[in-house]
Amino acid sequence: MTQLIIPAASSQIFLDIVDNLNKKESDNCISVFINAKANKATYIGGIYPEYMLCDVALEPGHGLKNSEFAIPRDFFINMKSVKFGYGQAYITPHILHLSYENGHYTTVQFCLYLTKDTLTKSQDYLPMDIFDLDVAHQKHIEYFKANSQRAFHPVSVTTLQYILNETQHYIPLEFIQFNSEKRELRYQRNGKVNEKMMPEHIKPPFSFALTQHAATQLTQICNNTEGSEIEICVEGDAISFKSPEQSMTCILSDIELFYQRDIYEPQTVLDFQGDLWALKMRNDALWKQQEIKAANQCMLFIEENEMFICSILDHSKLFKPIATNISTKGSLLFAYCPKALSELYIKNMLNMTLTRATLTKDKQGEYKLNIYRDLQDRLPYGSIELKPEQPKLKQYQALKRKYDETHGNRFIIQPEPSEKQGQLAFEEVVEDPYGFEED
C-alpha cells in the first residue's frame, strides 16, 4: 500500500475543490493525475466548466506510479467529517492509502495524522473507510489537457491586488473591465455601464474583464500563492488563473453583451474647474474629527458661482470656500461621505491646483461629483456620491453670511521685521494685572 499525501500547506486549496463538488452531477469526484517522473500529483474537480486544479509535489521516495483515477465525493465528505471530529481538517496533511492491483490503483482509504495522546485515547475507535477508485472523469481529462495548452500571460500579484482593491469600490457588479490600451475602466451595475479613467497606479500588461465571482476566485488564488506572479488566459467567455499551486477557470456569461452595451450618459448639471487639492486637504482634516466621523457626512454648498465645504453639527460649525471657476444659477446643497473622498486615490495631487470636475445627475435622481485628472480628459478617474439637501439650504446660507461678516476676525497680520518682535499688535490696552504704577 502506497501513500498519496496532500500537505497541510495545500489543505485549504484542496478542500475548496471538495466543497465545490456537485453531488447531482456525474463529475462529483476529484480526478487525480500522478506524474511519477515529475514528482507531481494534480487534482481536478469542481462545477463544470469552472473547474479547479491543485498541483502537489510528491514526497521523496513516494513509490507511486504514473496513473490517473477518480476518487468519489463521498470519500472526501466522510474524510472531512472524521478529521473535523479530531480538530485537524485544515492543520494536518491529508494522507491517502492506495491499493495497487493488476497494473492500476483500485481502492483508497484515509489515514489520520494523530499525536500520541490522541492515539492512546482513540485507537480502539478509529474508523476504517475503504472506497473503490474509478477512472478519471472525461471532462477532467479534457480540462487537464486544455489547461496545459493554454496561452497564459503573467501578471504580478501586486498589480492584481491593486486591480482587486479597485474592484471592491464597485461591488455589487456584473462586470468590470480593465482596458490597458485606453487606460480606461468600464463596469456594469444593475445593467448600467459606466466608464472612468483607470487609476495611474494600476498598470495591467493586457486588457481583461472580471465578474464579481471571478474577482472572488482571483482574490483566493492571490491569497494562496507564495509566488510573485499569477498567469491569466482569456478565451472567449472564459478566464483562467494559474499559480504554482493551483489553477481555476471562471465563465464570464454574457460578456459580449457587456462589451456591446452603450455607456450610460448621466445629465451634466455643472462642469467647472476648481482647486481640488484644497478640497481634498480640507476634507481629510475634517475626517479626522470625531464629530465628523460620527455623523459620517459633510456638505458641499454652491452659491453665487462659489463652492464651499462645510458642516453644521451639534458642537461645531465649519465653513471654507474652495477656489473654483463655476457658473450656476441658484443655490445647491449636497451631503457627501468624507470617508469616500478621503479614500479616493489621487497620485501626484500637488500638480492639481486647478483641475476639472463635473456634477452629474442620472435618471434615478442620483448625483455624483466626478473628478478628472486633466482638463482635456474624456472620463473622470474618480467619483463620490452626493445627496441633495435643499431643505437645509437656509442654515448654510446663514452660515455663509456669518462667514462673510466675520472675515476680519479670523486672522492677525504679523508685524514687519523692522517693528517690535514678540508681541501681537492688539488695539486694546491691557492693564497691569498686578496694579503696579510706573515710576
Secondary structure, 3 states (H helix, E strand, C coil): CEEEEECHHHHHHHHHHHHCCCCCCCCCEEEEEEECCCCEEEEEEEECCEEEEEEEECCCCCCCCCEEEEEEHHHHHHHHHHHHHCCCCCCCCEEEEEEEECCEEEEEEEECCCCHHHHHHHHHHCCCCCEECECCCHHHHHHHHHHHHCCCEEEEHHHHHHHHHHHHHHCCCCEEEEECCCCEEEEEECCEEEEEECCCCCCCCCCEEECHHHHHHHHHHHHHCCCCEEEEEEECCEEEEECCCEEEEEECCCHHHHHHCCECCCEEEEEEEECHHHHHHHHHHHHCCHHHHHHCCEEEEEECCEEEEEEEECCEEEEEEECEECCCCCCEEEEECHHHHHHCCCCCHHHCCCEEEEEEECCCCCEEEEECCCCCCCCCCEEEEEEECHHHHHHHHHHHHHHHHCHHHHCCCCCCCCCCCCCCCCCCCCCCCCCCCCC
